[in-house]
Amino acid sequence: MVTNEKRIEEITLENIKNGEVTLFQLNEIYNKMGFVFIADSGKFTHIKKERKH
């Protein structure tokens, strides 16, 4: 099986804006780094860091 998936370390904001990142990869970034990706109408709008209390 050949895949074009990028490693987390290779993902850029442009990849996210262009929709070249899977939900699985975004979830992995969230789990490792705590970043939340905000979208509106299916388009990426911004990133925020989740605060842990």
N, C-alpha and C positions, 0 to 999 in steps of 0.2 A: 504494500500500500504506500503510495507516494502522497505526501502532504506538504502544503505550503505554510503550515502554521509556524509562527515565529516563537522563539523562546521569549520568556517574559523580559529578559534583559535586552532584547532587540526591539521591543515595541516602543514606538514614538507617539507623540500626540497626533502627528499627521496620519499614522496608521489608524488611530482611533477615529479621527475626524472622517477619514475616507471609508470607514466601515470594514477595515481589513483585519479586525481583531474579533475573535469569537467570544461569546458570552462566557464560555469556560475559562478563557484566558483572563477576561476581566474579573471573574470571580477569584481566580488564583492570585491576581494582583491585590484584590481586596483582602484576601486571607493573609497574604504575606506582608503587605505594607499598610493596610488600613485605608486605602483610597477608595472613595465612592465616585462612580461615574454617573453624571446626571444627563438625562436625555429628555427631549421634548419633541413630540410628533415623530419619533424614530430617528432624530438627529442628535448627535452629541452636542451638549451645550457647555458643560464645565466639569471640573473635578473638585472634590473637596475631601479633606482629611477628616476621617471620623474621629470624634473625641471620645476617649474612654474615661469614664468617671470612676 
